[in-house]
Amino acid sequence: MDLTRAAWRKSSRSNQNGGACVEVADNLPGVVAVRDSKDPAGPALAFTPAAWRAFVATHSR
């Protein structure tokens, strides 16, 4: 998957002390990508927008 045009932003749920930082890119058509901000060249998870909404809704309670 080509994520070169991804606009990454830190998740509002990330720890502000430098740990547990998750970045999300939701500017690509048909995909929401998630990665560890401490390893930006590492792997990223890819979700459909519907799957990402379901994940966020389930884990934000």
N, C-alpha and C positions, 0 to 999 in steps of 0.2 A: 504494500500500500504506500502510495506517495504522499508523504506528509510535509513536503517542502513548503507548501503554501499555508500550513496550519498557523493560526494566530493563537499562541498559547497564553493562557492566563491562569494565575494561581486560584485554586478553588477557595471559596469562602470558608470551607470547612478545614482548611489547612492550618497547621500549627504555625504561629508567627515567630517561634523561637528557632527556626532553622531545621526542625525535624518534621517528619510526617507531612511533607509538602507534595500535594498532588496538583498537576496542571491539566487543564482541560482545553481542548480546541474544538469549538462548535461552529466554526465558520466554513467548513467544507460541506459540499452538497451530499446529503445522505449518510453522513458519518459523524460521530462524536468520538474524538480520540482522547485518551487519558494516559498520562505518563508520570513518572517520578521526577520531580524537579531537580533532585540531586544527581540524576543520571539522564540528562536530556538526549544523549546519543543512544541510550538504551532502548529496550522494547517499549512499545505503546500498545494499549488495548484499544480496540475499535468496537463501537456499539452503533446500532441503528439509533436514530433519534428517539424512536418509540421505546426501545429497550433502555436507553439512558434515562428517559423520563421515568420509566417504571422503577429502575434502580434507585434513582434519587428519591422518588416518592416513598419507597420502601425503607430507605436508610436515613431519612431525615426526620423520622418520628422520635 
